[in-house]
């Protein structure tokens, strides 16, 4: 028994930039209508401003009755921030809400309701024409001279919007009927995700303002210099197409000026000094940090905390992804923390920091430092060490590698020793780096060409023949991992054959959770050596284009899915355990957990001990972690 609801709202602020928490707290935000389907009614009901709240619904909420919505975080926040204070509705709790979008995401389906309904082919589909009207009515028609707003509130538009809202509820219910029930463990994790998003992360708005001014001024100077050096052919460091054309004019064979290409070119011998200077300006000026700072300001609530930064099950494997400021793609600082602390102190004191480098580079380096603890609190942040390589060795039964990890040995040196056929005591730093690249990069079936490309992005020059040899050494040394690729692919093909015309195939994980693959079928595919063999193909959501596409399934990809999903389950278990112990989680970034605790509470040692304590299902997995603490987040 559950009540499914959907709000249609309007506001002068941009939801995409602020997130729902700041959106819901803005005075201009209000409700057009709410549609809901309740167990006591055969039809979808509608509430409009001025109506009394349905007495049955009010009693339902007070009694702890369940509510569902597509992206329930939006509906819950609107309900508690607007309907409670402005319309005197009873407050709801996180435990009362069920999120059908979260259920769909956990099955690898699109997060957009219309796209999910289309993929599933359910009877009720989203009203596309109504969606366009909704987007128009969500923003003011006009801002008046006195600062008030004129809205799109004619009767015909309101009637159409209400019909659209009703159809959304019908579509959500239609999709919900096809979804797997969320296991209790995942439901509790989703509820933790909501508490984390409600808590938010405090940002240093004063420092953001100071650094933004510095970066903007530096960006103007960089653009002026790059324009001068190129005789006006390139007007800004961010003009990638113009810069590419300018470089080609000097006979350089380049197709882009992305980070990897610029790094590779700067390593070339006999590069003209002007070209080298322009490329360095490109490096300094192409930083996206100023956009990050603007996003932080947009997302900060009245208490200086950004909320709603995490997206539950944002990746198909179950990992979280980021929203708004996207902390998951903060660049790694180039400077040491002690130097960054000096820069912060000088900026706060209005002192000159030009000696430390370009303002755009400083802005990039200081991004993490903008996340701070509240008064009387400190941040603790701990990162799982090489978690994917450790989980891979464990799931594949590569016991010698597991044992090396468990004993704290240097697996990168051991790999380099095998690659270069030298004793571990003779491995150089450069050779160790190649060994590290092999351990972290070759575990999912990567070939020689791709390995050479990955090395190049890290400034390591390895030709394709040498890369192929390194890959072969990795596979020979880690034969159980290579065998795992083959076995998991064969098992999956047999699962697909046995499933017949079933719409999905679940791939079990060590935790008991499963990954879901849609519309599985067998196709004939030619191998690199010319033979034809049975290969599995599925439909999935492309993480870049967000389109529903067909994808070939092979052993390396399945291995990557299993390993990343298992690493996620280990981290999720740790997050739940930390919460129970009073370590309030405020963010996760890749394999790192960030907590905010009172100054007199807990210890970093205890936090790490909780994180590396594996559940029974992961017995023997050589998990390890390391961390830091302080008033500011840092690498």
C-alpha positions as CSV (number, residue, x, y, z in Angstrom):
1,X,0.0,0.0,0.0
2,X,1.6,3.2,-1.2
3,X,0.6,6.7,-2.4
4,X,2.3,7.8,-5.7
5,X,2.7,11.6,-6.1
6,X,4.1,14.2,-8.4
7,X,4.5,17.9,-8.0
8,X,4.7,20.6,-10.7
9,X,6.5,23.7,-9.4
10,X,7.6,27.2,-10.5
11,X,10.4,29.4,-9.5
12,X,12.6,32.3,-10.4
13,X,15.7,30.3,-9.6
14,X,17.3,27.7,-11.9
15,X,16.8,24.2,-10.5
16,X,19.6,22.8,-12.6
17,X,22.1,25.2,-11.1
18,X,20.9,25.4,-7.5
19,X,19.7,21.8,-6.8
20,X,16.3,21.2,-5.1
21,X,17.3,22.2,-1.6
22,X,18.1,25.9,-2.5
23,X,15.3,25.8,-5.0
24,X,12.7,24.8,-2.4
25,X,13.9,27.4,0.1
26,X,13.6,30.3,-2.4
27,X,10.6,32.6,-1.7
28,X,9.7,32.6,-5.4
29,X,9.3,28.8,-5.5
30,X,5.7,27.6,-5.3
31,X,3.4,24.8,-6.5
32,X,1.2,24.6,-9.6
33,X,-0.4,21.3,-8.6
34,X,0.1,17.9,-7.1
35,X,-1.3,14.7,-8.7
36,X,-1.4,11.5,-6.6
37,X,-2.8,8.0,-6.8
38,X,-3.9,6.6,-3.5
39,X,-5.1,3.1,-2.5
40,X,-8.5,4.5,-1.5
41,X,-9.2,6.0,-4.9
42,X,-9.6,4.4,-8.4
43,X,-8.4,7.5,-10.2
44,X,-5.4,9.9,-10.0
45,X,-6.4,12.8,-7.7
46,X,-5.3,16.4,-8.0
47,X,-4.5,19.1,-5.4
48,X,-4.4,22.7,-6.4
49,X,-3.3,25.7,-4.3
50,X,-6.4,26.8,-2.3
51,X,-7.6,23.3,-1.9
52,X,-7.8,21.5,1.4
53,X,-5.4,18.6,1.9
54,X,-7.3,15.3,1.4
55,X,-8.1,14.1,4.9
56,X,-7.4,10.5,4.0
57,X,-3.9,11.6,2.7
58,X,-3.3,13.7,5.8
59,X,-4.1,10.7,8.1
60,X,-2.0,8.5,5.9
61,X,1.1,10.7,6.4
62,X,0.6,11.2,10.1
63,X,0.3,7.4,10.5
64,X,3.6,6.9,8.7
65,X,2.1,5.7,5.4
66,X,4.4,5.2,2.4
67,X,4.8,7.6,-0.5
68,X,6.6,7.1,-3.8
69,X,7.8,9.3,-6.6
70,X,10.1,9.3,-9.5
71,X,13.2,11.1,-8.0
72,X,11.6,11.1,-4.5
73,X,14.3,13.5,-3.3
74,X,12.6,16.3,-5.2
75,X,9.1,15.5,-4.0
76,X,10.2,15.0,-0.4
77,X,12.1,18.2,-0.3
78,X,9.3,20.2,-1.8
79,X,6.8,18.6,0.6
80,X,8.8,19.3,3.7
81,X,10.2,22.7,2.7
82,X,7.1,24.3,1.1
83,X,4.0,22.3,1.8
84,X,4.7,22.0,5.6
85,X,5.5,25.6,6.3
86,X,3.3,27.3,3.7
87,X,0.3,25.0,3.5
88,X,0.5,23.4,7.0
89,X,0.8,19.9,5.8
90,X,2.2,17.2,8.1
91,X,6.0,16.5,7.8
92,X,7.2,13.4,6.1
93,X,10.3,11.3,7.0
94,X,12.9,9.8,4.8
95,X,11.7,6.3,5.8
96,X,8.3,7.0,4.3
97,X,9.6,7.5,0.8
98,X,10.2,5.1,-2.0
99,X,12.0,6.3,-5.1
100,X,11.1,4.5,-8.3
101,X,14.0,6.3,-10.1
102,X,16.4,4.7,-7.6
103,X,14.8,1.3,-8.3
104,X,15.1,1.8,-12.0
105,X,18.8,2.9,-11.6
106,X,19.5,-0.2,-9.6
107,X,18.4,-2.2,-12.5
108,X,20.6,-0.3,-15.0
109,X,17.6,1.6,-16.5
110,X,17.6,5.3,-17.6
111,X,17.1,7.9,-14.8
112,X,14.7,9.9,-17.0
113,X,11.1,8.7,-16.6
114,X,10.1,9.1,-20.2
115,X,13.2,7.3,-21.4
116,X,12.7,4.4,-18.9
117,X,9.0,4.1,-19.9
118,X,10.0,4.0,-23.6
119,X,12.8,1.4,-23.0
120,X,10.4,-0.8,-21.0
121,X,7.6,-0.4,-23.5
122,X,5.0,0.1,-20.8
123,X,1.4,1.0,-21.6
124,X,1.5,4.5,-20.0
125,X,4.1,6.9,-21.7
126,X,5.2,10.4,-20.7
127,X,3.4,13.4,-22.4
128,X,6.2,15.0,-24.5
129,X,4.1,18.0,-25.5
130,X,3.2,18.5,-21.8
131,X,6.8,18.3,-20.9
132,X,7.7,21.3,-23.1
133,X,4.9,23.3,-21.5
134,X,6.1,22.3,-18.0
135,X,9.6,23.6,-18.7
136,X,8.1,26.9,-19.8
137,X,5.7,27.3,-16.9
138,X,8.5,26.4,-14.4
139,X,10.1,29.8,-15.0
140,X,8.5,33.3,-14.9
141,X,6.9,34.7,-18.0
142,X,8.3,38.1,-17.1
143,X,10.1,39.9,-14.3
144,X,8.2,43.1,-13.6
145,X,9.8,46.5,-12.8
146,X,9.0,46.2,-9.1
147,X,10.8,42.8,-8.9
148,X,7.6,40.7,-8.9
149,X,6.9,38.0,-11.4
150,X,4.3,37.3,-14.1
151,X,3.7,33.6,-14.5
152,X,2.2,31.5,-17.3
153,X,-1.1,31.0,-15.5
154,X,-3.9,31.1,-18.1
155,X,-6.6,28.5,-17.6
156,X,-5.8,26.5,-20.8
157,X,-2.1,26.2,-19.8
158,X,-3.0,25.2,-16.2
159,X,-5.4,22.6,-17.4
160,X,-2.7,21.2,-19.8
161,X,-0.1,21.2,-17.0
162,X,-2.5,19.3,-14.6
163,X,-3.2,16.7,-17.3
164,X,0.6,16.4,-17.8
165,X,1.1,15.9,-14.0
166,X,-1.6,13.2,-13.9
167,X,0.0,11.4,-16.8
168,X,3.4,11.5,-15.0
169,X,1.8,9.6,-12.1
170,X,0.3,7.1,-14.4
171,X,3.6,6.6,-16.2
172,X,5.5,6.2,-13.0
173,X,3.0,3.6,-11.7
174,X,3.3,1.8,-15.1
175,X,7.1,1.7,-14.9
176,X,7.0,0.7,-11.2
177,X,5.0,-2.4,-12.0
178,X,8.0,-3.7,-14.0
179,X,10.8,-2.9,-11.5
180,X,12.4,-5.3,-9.0
181,X,11.6,-4.7,-5.4
182,X,14.6,-3.0,-3.8
183,X,16.2,-5.3,-1.2
184,X,16.2,-4.1,2.4
185,X,20.0,-3.5,2.4
186,X,19.7,-1.3,-0.7
187,X,16.7,0.5,0.8
188,X,18.6,1.3,3.9
189,X,21.5,2.5,1.7
190,X,19.2,4.8,-0.3
191,X,17.9,6.2,3.0
192,X,21.5,6.9,4.1
193,X,22.2,8.6,0.7
194,X,19.2,10.9,1.4
195,X,20.6,11.7,4.9
196,X,24.0,12.5,3.4
197,X,22.4,14.8,0.8
198,X,20.3,16.5,3.5
199,X,23.4,17.2,5.6
200,X,25.3,18.7,2.8
201,X,28.9,20.0,2.8
202,X,29.9,23.5,4.0
203,X,31.9,25.7,1.7
204,X,34.2,28.7,2.3
205,X,32.3,31.3,0.4
206,X,34.8,34.1,1.4
207,X,37.7,32.2,0.0
208,X,35.7,31.3,-3.1
209,X,35.2,35.0,-3.8
210,X,38.8,35.8,-3.4
211,X,40.1,32.9,-5.6
212,X,37.5,33.6,-8.3
213,X,38.7,37.2,-8.6
214,X,42.2,35.9,-8.8
215,X,41.4,33.3,-11.5
216,X,39.3,35.6,-13.6
217,X,42.0,38.2,-13.7
218,X,44.6,35.6,-14.5
219,X,42.4,34.2,-17.3
220,X,42.1,37.6,-18.9
221,X,45.9,38.0,-18.8
222,X,46.5,34.5,-20.3
223,X,44.0,35.1,-23.1
224,X,45.7,38.5,-23.9
225,X,49.1,36.8,-24.0
226,X,48.0,33.9,-26.2
227,X,46.4,36.3,-28.6
228,X,49.6,38.3,-28.8
229,X,51.8,35.2,-29.4
230,X,49.6,33.9,-32.1
231,X,49.1,37.3,-33.8
232,X,45.4,37.2,-33.1
233,X,44.8,33.7,-34.6
234,X,43.9,32.3,-31.1
235,X,41.9,34.7,-28.9
236,X,41.6,32.6,-25.8
237,X,43.2,29.6,-24.2
238,X,39.9,27.8,-24.4
239,X,39.6,28.2,-28.2
240,X,40.6,24.6,-28.9
241,X,39.7,24.6,-32.6
242,X,41.6,27.8,-33.4
243,X,44.6,26.6,-31.4
244,X,44.6,23.2,-33.2
245,X,44.6,25.0,-36.5
246,X,47.4,27.3,-35.4
247,X,49.6,24.4,-34.4
248,X,48.9,22.6,-37.7
249,X,50.1,25.8,-39.4
250,X,53.5,25.0,-37.9
251,X,53.4,21.5,-39.3
252,X,52.4,19.7,-36.1
253,X,50.1,16.8,-36.7
254,X,47.5,17.3,-34.0
255,X,43.7,16.6,-33.9
256,X,43.0,18.2,-30.6
257,X,44.6,20.2,-27.7
258,X,43.2,18.1,-24.9
259,X,45.2,17.6,-21.7
260,X,46.9,14.4,-22.9
261,X,47.9,15.9,-26.3
262,X,49.3,19.1,-24.8
263,X,51.3,17.1,-22.2
264,X,52.7,14.9,-24.9
265,X,53.7,17.8,-27.1
266,X,55.5,19.6,-24.3
267,X,57.6,16.5,-23.9
268,X,58.8,16.8,-27.6
269,X,62.4,17.8,-28.2
270,X,63.3,20.8,-30.3
271,X,59.8,22.4,-29.9
272,X,59.8,26.1,-30.9
273,X,59.9,28.3,-27.7
274,X,56.8,30.2,-28.8
275,X,54.8,27.0,-29.4
276,X,55.9,25.7,-26.0
277,X,54.9,29.0,-24.4
278,X,51.5,28.9,-26.1
279,X,50.9,25.3,-25.0
280,X,51.8,26.2,-21.4
281,X,49.4,29.0,-21.5
282,X,46.8,26.6,-22.8
283,X,47.5,24.4,-19.8
284,X,47.1,27.3,-17.4
285,X,44.1,28.8,-19.1
286,X,42.0,25.8,-19.9
287,X,41.2,25.0,-16.3
288,X,37.5,24.7,-15.6
289,X,37.8,25.7,-12.0
290,X,36.1,29.0,-12.3
291,X,33.0,27.2,-13.4
292,X,33.3,25.0,-10.4
293,X,33.4,28.0,-8.1
294,X,30.4,29.5,-9.7
295,X,28.6,26.2,-9.2
296,X,29.5,26.2,-5.5
297,X,28.1,29.6,-5.0
298,X,24.9,28.7,-6.9
299,X,24.4,25.5,-4.8
300,X,25.3,27.0,-1.4
301,X,22.2,27.4,0.9
302,X,21.7,30.1,3.5
303,X,23.9,28.1,6.0
304,X,26.7,27.9,3.4
305,X,26.2,24.2,2.9
306,X,25.8,22.6,-0.5
307,X,23.2,19.9,-0.5
308,X,22.3,17.2,-3.0
309,X,25.8,16.5,-4.3
310,X,25.4,12.7,-4.6
311,X,23.4,10.6,-6.9
312,X,22.5,7.2,-5.6
313,X,23.3,4.4,-8.1
314,X,24.6,7.0,-10.6
315,X,26.7,4.4,-12.4
316,X,25.4,1.0,-13.6
317,X,27.6,-0.8,-11.1
318,X,25.9,1.0,-8.2
319,X,28.6,3.6,-7.6
320,X,27.6,7.1,-6.7
321,X,28.0,9.9,-9.2
322,X,28.1,13.6,-8.6
323,X,25.7,16.4,-9.1
324,X,26.0,20.2,-9.2
325,X,29.7,20.9,-8.5
326,X,30.7,17.3,-9.4
327,X,33.3,16.7,-6.7
328,X,34.2,13.4,-8.4
329,X,36.1,15.3,-11.1
330,X,38.1,17.8,-9.0
331,X,41.6,17.8,-10.5
332,X,44.5,16.6,-8.4
333,X,46.4,19.6,-6.9
334,X,49.9,20.2,-8.3
335,X,51.2,21.9,-5.1
336,X,51.8,20.3,-1.7
337,X,49.3,21.0,1.1
338,X,51.7,23.1,3.1
339,X,52.1,25.5,0.2
340,X,48.4,25.5,-0.4
341,X,47.9,26.4,3.3
342,X,50.3,29.3,2.9
343,X,48.4,30.6,-0.2
344,X,45.1,30.4,1.7
345,X,46.5,32.3,4.6
346,X,47.8,35.0,2.3
347,X,44.6,35.3,0.4
348,X,42.6,35.6,3.6
349,X,45.0,38.4,4.6
350,X,44.6,40.2,1.3
351,X,48.3,39.6,0.5
352,X,49.8,39.1,-3.0
353,X,50.1,35.4,-4.1
354,X,51.5,36.0,-7.6
355,X,54.8,34.3,-6.7
356,X,52.9,31.0,-6.5
357,X,51.9,30.9,-10.1
358,X,49.0,31.7,-12.4
359,X,45.6,32.4,-10.7
360,X,43.9,29.8,-12.9
361,X,46.3,27.1,-11.7
362,X,45.9,28.2,-8.0
363,X,42.1,28.0,-8.4
364,X,42.4,24.5,-9.7
365,X,44.7,23.4,-6.9
366,X,42.5,25.0,-4.2
367,X,39.2,23.4,-5.2
368,X,39.2,20.8,-2.5
369,X,40.1,23.4,0.1
370,X,36.8,25.1,-0.4
371,X,35.0,22.2,1.4
372,X,35.3,22.9,5.1
373,X,34.1,21.7,8.5
374,X,31.5,23.6,10.5
375,X,32.5,25.4,13.6
376,X,33.5,22.9,16.4
377,X,33.9,20.1,13.9
378,X,36.6,18.6,11.7
379,X,36.6,16.6,8.5
380,X,37.9,13.0,8.3
381,X,38.5,11.6,4.8
382,X,39.9,8.1,4.0
383,X,40.5,6.5,0.7
384,X,40.6,2.8,-0.1
385,X,44.0,1.9,-1.5
386,X,44.1,0.4,-5.0
387,X,40.7,-1.1,-4.2
388,X,39.9,-2.3,-7.7
389,X,43.2,-4.1,-8.0
390,X,42.7,-5.8,-4.6
391,X,39.1,-6.8,-5.3
392,X,40.1,-8.1,-8.8
393,X,42.8,-10.3,-7.3
394,X,40.4,-11.6,-4.7
395,X,37.4,-12.4,-7.0
396,X,39.7,-14.0,-9.6
397,X,41.5,-16.2,-7.1
398,X,44.9,-14.7,-7.9
399,X,46.1,-15.8,-4.5
400,X,49.8,-14.7,-4.8
401,X,48.7,-11.2,-5.5
402,X,46.1,-11.3,-2.7
403,X,48.8,-12.4,-0.3
404,X,51.2,-9.6,-1.4
405,X,48.5,-7.0,-0.9
406,X,47.6,-8.6,2.5
407,X,51.3,-8.4,3.7
408,X,51.6,-4.8,2.6
409,X,54.1,-5.7,-0.2
410,X,54.7,-3.3,-3.1
411,X,52.8,-5.0,-5.9
412,X,54.0,-2.4,-8.4
413,X,57.6,-3.2,-7.8
414,X,56.9,-6.9,-8.1
415,X,55.1,-6.3,-11.4
416,X,58.0,-4.1,-12.7
417,X,60.4,-6.8,-11.6
418,X,58.6,-9.3,-13.9
419,X,58.3,-6.8,-16.7
420,X,62.0,-5.9,-16.8
421,X,63.4,-9.2,-15.5
422,X,65.4,-7.6,-12.7
423,X,65.4,-8.1,-9.0
424,X,62.9,-6.1,-6.9
425,X,65.8,-4.2,-5.3
426,X,66.9,-3.0,-8.7
427,X,63.6,-1.6,-9.9
428,X,63.8,2.1,-10.8
429,X,61.1,4.7,-10.0
430,X,60.3,4.9,-13.7
431,X,60.0,1.1,-14.0
432,X,57.8,1.0,-10.9
433,X,55.5,3.5,-12.5
434,X,55.1,1.2,-15.5
435,X,54.4,-1.7,-13.1
436,X,51.8,0.5,-11.4
437,X,50.2,1.2,-14.8
438,X,50.1,-2.5,-15.6
439,X,48.5,-3.5,-12.2
440,X,45.9,-0.7,-12.4
441,X,45.3,-0.8,-16.1
442,X,45.6,-4.4,-17.5
443,X,43.2,-6.1,-15.1
444,X,40.2,-5.8,-17.5
445,X,41.8,-7.3,-20.7
446,X,43.4,-4.1,-22.0
447,X,45.5,-4.6,-25.2
448,X,48.9,-3.3,-26.1
449,X,47.8,-0.3,-28.1
450,X,45.4,0.9,-25.4
451,X,48.1,0.4,-22.7
452,X,50.5,2.5,-24.7
453,X,47.9,5.3,-24.9
454,X,47.2,5.1,-21.1
455,X,50.9,5.4,-20.4
456,X,51.2,8.4,-22.6
457,X,48.5,10.2,-20.6
458,X,50.8,9.8,-17.6
459,X,53.8,11.1,-19.5
460,X,55.3,7.6,-19.9
461,X,56.6,6.8,-23.4
462,X,56.0,3.2,-24.2
463,X,55.9,2.1,-27.9
464,X,53.2,-0.3,-29.0
465,X,55.4,-3.3,-29.4
466,X,56.8,-2.8,-25.9
467,X,53.3,-2.2,-24.6
468,X,52.2,-5.6,-26.1
469,X,55.1,-7.3,-24.4
470,X,54.2,-5.7,-21.0
471,X,50.5,-6.8,-21.4
472,X,51.7,-10.4,-22.1
473,X,53.9,-10.4,-19.0
474,X,51.0,-9.1,-16.9
475,X,48.7,-11.9,-18.2
476,X,51.4,-14.6,-17.7
477,X,52.1,-13.4,-14.1
478,X,48.4,-13.0,-13.3
479,X,47.1,-16.1,-15.1
480,X,44.1,-16.6,-12.8
481,X,42.9,-13.1,-13.7
482,X,43.2,-13.8,-17.4
483,X,41.4,-17.1,-16.8
484,X,38.6,-15.2,-14.9
485,X,38.0,-13.1,-18.0
486,X,37.4,-16.2,-20.2
487,X,35.3,-18.0,-17.6
488,X,33.0,-15.2,-16.7
489,X,32.4,-14.5,-20.4
490,X,31.6,-18.2,-21.1
491,X,29.3,-18.3,-18.0
492,X,27.4,-15.2,-19.1
493,X,26.9,-16.6,-22.7
494,X,25.5,-19.8,-21.2
495,X,23.2,-17.7,-18.9
496,X,21.9,-15.8,-21.9
497,X,21.3,-19.0,-23.8
498,X,19.4,-20.5,-20.8
499,X,17.3,-17.4,-20.3
500,X,15.5,-17.8,-23.6
501,X,13.3,-14.8,-24.2
502,X,13.5,-13.4,-20.7
503,X,13.9,-9.6,-20.8
504,X,16.8,-9.4,-18.3
505,X,19.7,-11.5,-17.0
506,X,21.1,-10.9,-13.5
507,X,24.8,-11.3,-12.8
508,X,25.3,-12.2,-9.1
509,X,27.9,-10.4,-7.0
510,X,29.7,-11.7,-3.9
511,X,27.6,-9.4,-1.8
512,X,24.3,-11.0,-2.9
513,X,23.4,-8.0,-5.0
514,X,23.0,-8.5,-8.8
515,X,23.8,-6.5,-11.8
516,X,21.0,-6.4,-14.4
517,X,21.5,-6.7,-18.1
518,X,18.6,-5.9,-20.5
519,X,17.4,-7.6,-23.6
520,X,20.2,-10.2,-23.7
521,X,20.7,-12.1,-26.9
522,X,23.4,-14.2,-28.7
523,X,25.0,-13.0,-31.8
524,X,27.8,-14.4,-34.0
525,X,31.0,-12.3,-33.8
526,X,34.3,-12.7,-35.6
527,X,37.4,-13.1,-33.4
528,X,40.7,-11.3,-34.1
529,X,42.0,-14.6,-35.5
530,X,39.0,-15.0,-37.9
531,X,36.8,-17.6,-36.2
532,X,33.1,-17.0,-35.5
533,X,31.9,-17.5,-32.0
534,X,28.8,-17.0,-29.8
535,X,28.9,-13.6,-28.1
536,X,26.4,-11.9,-25.8
537,X,24.9,-8.6,-26.6
538,X,22.7,-6.4,-24.4
539,X,21.0,-3.0,-24.3
540,X,22.4,-0.5,-21.9
541,X,22.6,3.2,-21.2
542,X,25.6,4.9,-22.7
543,X,27.2,6.9,-19.8
544,X,28.4,9.7,-22.1
545,X,25.5,10.2,-24.5
546,X,22.8,9.0,-22.1
547,X,21.2,7.1,-25.0
548,X,19.9,3.5,-24.8
549,X,22.3,1.5,-27.1
550,X,23.4,-2.1,-27.9
551,X,26.7,-3.3,-26.4
552,X,28.8,-6.3,-26.9
553,X,29.5,-8.1,-23.6
554,X,33.0,-9.7,-23.2
555,X,35.1,-11.0,-20.3
556,X,37.1,-7.9,-19.6
557,X,33.9,-5.7,-19.4
558,X,32.1,-8.2,-17.2
559,X,35.1,-8.4,-14.9
560,X,35.3,-4.6,-14.6
561,X,31.6,-4.5,-13.8
562,X,31.9,-7.2,-11.1
563,X,35.0,-5.6,-9.5
564,X,33.7,-2.0,-9.5
565,X,30.3,-3.2,-8.2
566,X,32.0,-5.2,-5.4
567,X,34.2,-2.3,-4.5
568,X,31.1,-0.2,-4.2
569,X,29.4,-2.7,-2.0
570,X,32.4,-2.7,0.3
571,X,32.4,1.1,0.6
572,X,28.6,1.1,1.1
573,X,29.0,-1.4,4.0
574,X,31.6,0.8,5.5
575,X,29.4,3.9,5.1
576,X,26.6,2.2,7.0
577,X,29.0,1.1,9.7
578,X,30.5,4.6,10.1
579,X,27.0,6.1,10.5
580,X,26.1,3.6,13.2
581,X,29.3,4.6,15.1
582,X,28.5,8.3,14.8
583,X,30.8,9.2,12.0
584,X,28.4,11.4,9.9
585,X,29.2,10.8,6.2
586,X,28.8,14.0,4.2
587,X,30.3,12.9,0.8
588,X,31.9,10.1,-1.1
589,X,34.3,10.7,-3.9
590,X,35.2,7.7,-6.0
591,X,36.7,5.3,-3.3
592,X,37.0,8.0,-0.6
593,X,34.6,8.6,2.3
594,X,34.4,12.0,3.9
595,X,32.9,12.4,7.4
596,X,32.3,15.5,9.5
597,X,32.5,15.0,13.3
598,X,32.7,17.1,16.4
599,X,36.2,18.1,17.4
600,X,36.1,15.9,20.6
601,X,34.7,12.8,18.8
602,X,36.3,9.7,17.4
603,X,39.7,9.3,15.6
604,X,41.0,8.8,12.1
605,X,42.4,5.4,13.2
606,X,39.0,4.2,14.3
607,X,37.4,5.5,11.0
608,X,40.0,3.5,9.0
609,X,39.6,0.4,11.1
610,X,35.8,0.5,10.5
611,X,36.4,0.9,6.7
612,X,38.8,-2.0,6.4
613,X,36.7,-4.4,8.5
614,X,35.2,-6.5,5.6
615,X,31.8,-8.2,5.8
616,X,31.5,-12.0,6.0
617,X,30.8,-12.2,2.2
618,X,34.2,-10.6,1.5
619,X,36.2,-12.7,3.9
620,X,39.8,-12.8,2.7
621,X,39.6,-9.6,0.5
622,X,42.8,-7.6,1.3
623,X,41.2,-4.2,1.8
624,X,43.3,-1.3,3.1
625,X,42.7,2.4,3.4
626,X,44.6,5.6,4.4
627,X,43.3,9.0,5.3
628,X,43.7,12.5,6.8
629,X,41.8,14.9,8.9
630,X,41.5,18.7,9.3
631,X,39.3,21.7,8.9
632,X,39.5,21.6,5.1
633,X,39.2,18.8,2.6
634,X,42.4,18.0,0.8
635,X,44.1,15.3,-1.2
